[in-house]
Amino acid sequence: MTKTVVRGACPHDCPDTCALLVTVEDGVATEVKGDPDHPTTAGVLCTKVSRYVERTYHPDRLLTPLRRVGRKGEGKFAPISWDEALDEIAARLKPIAARDPQSILPYSYCGTMGLVQGEAMAMRFFNQLGASFLDRTVCATAGFMGYKYTIGGSIGTDMEQFQDAKLILIWGGNPIASNLHLWMRIQEAKRRGAKLIAIDPYRSLTAEKCHQHIALMPGTDAALALGMMHVLVKEQLLDHDYIDNYTFGFAQLKDRVAEWTPERTAATCGISVEEVVELAREYGRTARQGDPVAIRINYGLQRVRGGGMAVRNITCLPALVGAWRHAAGGIQLSTSGSFPTDKVALQRPDLLRGRLPRTINMNTIGDDLQREASPAFGPKIEAVIVYNANPVAIAPDSSQVQRGFAREDLFTVVLEHFQTDTADYADIVLPATTQLEHVDAHLTYGHLYMMANNAAVAPLGESKPNTEIFRLLAKRMGFTDPAFDETDDEIAAKAFNTKDQRAIHFDWASLKRTGWQKLNMPAAPFAEGGFPTPSGKCEFYSSSMLADGLDPLPTYIPNYESVASSPELAEKYPLAMISPPARNFLNSTFVNVQSLRATEGEPHLDIHPADAASRGIEDGEMVRIFNDRGSFVARARVTAKARPGLVVGLSVWWKKLASDGKNANEVTSQRLTDMGRAPTFYDTLVQVEKAAP
């Protein structure tokens, strides 16, 4: 028996990007473990990725190209050869491209976070074609924009420092489920005496293990940050030296936050005045003692109308108290901006040759697939190529998404591992490789290591890497640029810009051998200012925001759907709903892994006892959750984990695996955020009733 261990990297949409060790016996992967030597992975994997062998060798893996033989959405297919599939795709795409290539749309996101299998060869293909751009904003761009306006880029506290903080605010996140290795550091900080405070509408697994949980209403985080700033200013819990030297616009900020008294803040957030005041005091006083205070802000809180502004407001806090002076202080939303990724070399925008195609926002795909051609919209969408995504399950306003993909005149190609909800609507399905079967390079958004993934086993069946599929499509379309001849290793070797000091030591051959390599970054990136903003300072007042038509100062933007902003709607649909990730799923990935789905059981809705009682709902009963957009059913869990006025539907289930063929996105909206053109999944009002038998 031949036994080897191959170095890999987790490809999934998680900040931890773990270093993997894949055991291979006689050409078959038998075990996936975390690398014990990698400082952030530390030999530990989440429950999902520890089952990666089960996913790779799943009996339902797609191993041959398929052609639809039933109605769209019915999921009936017949196997065909690769030559037949590629010929048919080219025959359908060529006349569309001849009329207007913008009628062809890619749809992808973070099914893999890899720089090679993600948007390298794929973007080369679509750039050469002149297809519509996809605005890839379904996750984090609202927060990224708010963060960027304030401190200049997605740079933050190194997760390897968090154990030295003395106060940690976990704001809008559940790291036990979605950031396990940071949680390990936070637990160490707790053992060393740090206080942990969770700020979240829902008492998550993480909130349960913190010293304090502040359960504000969804979409009011911006107001809480303003109220904290009010108290910090009023009680002089500030680092004036840091403010004077490394921030811009404090005088204007001071005037703005004067309006946000603890009383106004508490009323807006649905919490007590004492919670507002004590949170600010705890934060300011701990920093004043010279102790590191850290904030881990996550993406949940920015999935509302004012989500970008909420992140901006929170990001102002560390500069007010001088938290950036400490390596273990400051704030982390994402570390992805620390990586000097060479997108030009990877994606080759020069292949556009001066063309500027229109942009379709991935969150409005439901409406956009149903639009006719017009001067404002451009040509009707005639073809969609889906890869690294499952829009029928994950895009908002799901019934509209299904209607769009059900169009008989829409040609749809899906690259997939499994027959997902979206694959059921495809005309052609192409089998893609998993992470164990291909090469890739990775940046991360939770730590500071460049990562390499080696292919551990040969592709299963007839599956091919995304890169190879787009190479073959390019040939069928007649594209001859040498960009389409580069191998995966040649592409990966261009992943990071070695002219940048942060990655001057990057060498692909070396990275493949070691698996991981840390960027050259200072331990405390903004200890002495140096923010990558126009002023070089933390910008409380942002001229860039003003130029973009936004309020240049922190403010509060209420939800589209709330009791305060839309009382008539709230009369009809009085409950706010959020749909954070279920612990055993990652977006819609892993839902079909039997052992993980068995742990989740079925779709649930957590509802507060008072809200359940007023509706005659008992624990364990099936309930219908609905609004004007649609409805879905779930089993009620009557629990105080959901605050009054809030229901929580842990997500995202494949629709076909739910009892009613629906999921939480039946009730979410296609409306976009204040900045970043991002979704408003958690800006949703619903009503709940007992489900019909």
C-alpha positions, 0 to 999 in steps of 0.5 A: 500500500502506498500512503502519502500526506498532501498539503492543502487549504480549505477552499470555503467561504470562511475566515479561517482558511485552514491548512489541511493534511490529506492522507492518500492511500493507493490514490484514494483520500482517506482522511482530511486533518488540520495541520498542527504546525499551522499557527491558526489552524493548530490541527483543528478543523470544523465539523464540516471540513473534517467530513471532506472525504465524505463530501468528495466521495459522496454517492451523488457526486456528478461525474459526467456531463449531463443534458436536460431531458425534462422540464426546467426545475424538474431535475431530469438529465441524461449523460452526454460526452464532454465533446457533446456538451462543449459543442452544444454550449458553443453552438448556443453561445456563439449566435448570442455573442454575435448579437450582443455578448452582454446577453451572456451572464456569469453567476459565481461567488465563493463556492471556492475562495481559490484565486485559480479555480475562482475568478482567474481562467473564468474571468479571462473567458468572460473578458474575452467574450465581452459578457456582462459583468456580475456585481459580486456583492452577495456577502460583504461589500456593504461592510467593506465600503463602510470600513474602507471609507473609515480606515482605508481598506480591509486591514485589521487586527491579526487573529493571532493577537486576540488572546492578549486582549482584555475586552473583546466585543463580538459584534454581529458574529457567531465565531463558534459556528463560522470562525472557530479558530478565532474563537479558540483565541478568544477562549484563551483571552477569557482564560487570561481574564478578558471580558467577552461581550456579544452584541447580536439580536440572537443568543447564538452559541457564541453569545451563550458563552460570553459574559454579557449578551446585548440583544438589540433589534436587527439593523440598529447596530449603527445607533448603538455605536453612535450611542457609545460614541456619545458616552465616550465623548461626554465622559471623556473616555478618549485618547486625545493624543491618538485623535489629534495625531491620527484621525480626521474630523473629530470636531464634526463627529463630536457634534453629530454624536451629541444627538445620540443620547443613551435614551434615544439609543436605547429606544432605537435599539430596543435595549436598556439605557444601562446597557448602552452606558455600561458598554461604552464605559467598559470599552472606554475605561478598559482602553484608558487603563492601557489594556487592549480592547478588540472588536470582531465585527462580522457580516450579519449586521451589514445585511440591512439597509444601513449596513455599510453605515453600521460598519463605518460607525463601529469602525470609528470606535477603536480610534477614539480610544486609541485601541490601535496602539496595541497589537491585540487592539483595534478591530477586524472585519476582514484581513483580505485587504492585506494581501497584494493579490495580482488580479490583473495578472490572474483575470486579464482585464486587457482581454476586454480590449477597451469594451465596458460591458454592463453590470448585473447585480447578483442580488437582483438576479430574480428580477433581472432574469425576467427583464426585457431589453431596454435602453436602461437595462441593455439586452435581455439576458439569454444565457447564464453560466453558473459556477461556484454558486447556487443562486436558486437557494441563496439569492434573495426573493427566491420565488422570483429567482426560480421564475427567472431560471425557469424561462424556456428561452434562457440557456443555462450551464451549471458547473457543479459537484452535485445536483443542487437546486440551481442545477435542476434548472440547467440545460447542461451540467458540467462536473467540477472537481473538489478541492482534493482534486485540483491545484489552487492558491488562496488568500484569506480574510481572517488571518495573514497567511498565503496558502497553497492547495495541492491536488491530492487525488486524480479527478473523480470520474470525468470531472474537471477543474473550473480552469480546464472547463473554461480552457475547453470552452475558450477553444470551442469559442475560437479564442486563441490568446495565449492566456488560455494556454496557461496551466494552473501552476502558471496561474498560481505563480502570479497570485501575489505581487512580489513587488509589494513588500508584504509578499516579496518572499512569495514563490509558488514552488516554495509555497506548494511545499510548505503549504502556508507563508505569512505576509510581512505585516506589522503586528499593530498596523495602525499604532502610529496612524498610516491609514490607507485613506486619502488623509492617511488618518482614520476618517470620522469625516469622509470627503469620499463619502460626500463625493459619493452622495453619502452623509460624510459623518456617522449616522443612522439609517433605519431598516426598510422594514421595521416598526419604526420605518414602515409601521403599516407594513409592521402592522401586517408583518410584525416580526423581524426575521434573520437567517444566519448560517446553521452551524453544520452548513456553510451557505448552501454547501454541505447541506447534502452531506447526510451526516451533517444534515442529520445533525441539523435535522430539518429547517427550524424557526426560533421564536420567543415564548411571548411571540409564540404564545400570542399566536397559539404556537407550541414548541415543536409545531410546524409553522408557516413564515410569510410576507408579501414575497412568499412563505416557507414552513419550519418547525418551531423552537420556542426559546428565549434565544430569539428576543421578543419581536424577532424570529430566527431561521437558521439557513441556508437549506437546499429547497429540494431538501425542505419539506415544502420545497422552500427556504428562508429566501422566499421572504427576503428582499432584492433591495440593496444596502446604503453602500456597496450594492449588497443584499438586505437579507436581515431587513425582513418583516414576516408573520408566523402562524401554525402551518396547515396540516 
